[in-house]
Amino acid sequence: MDLQLAGKRVLITGASKGIGLACAIAFAREGAEPVLVARDDAALHGATAAIREQTGRQAGAVTLDLAQPGAAERLCKETGPVDILVNNAGAVPGG
């Protein structure tokens, strides 16, 4: 199926495993450029390797805990413009 996502940049939070990783793989299969965000650096790099192995495409990676103050701003500066956002991570204030 061609969803016309070729060349689109997709920022996916919580992307090192589970639903986030599945989304990243699906977007990569459609020709999009996934940018993965997660807290666990080793898991994140394993996820980018899995995307490369399964789709032949490269994925960006940003190791970041979005629950930390200023993290969202830092993420915006590091990634630049994106076409699609999959917010698969959440934070509970004080939790």
Order of alpha helices (4+ residues) and beta strands (2+ residues): beta-alpha-beta-alpha-beta-alpha-beta
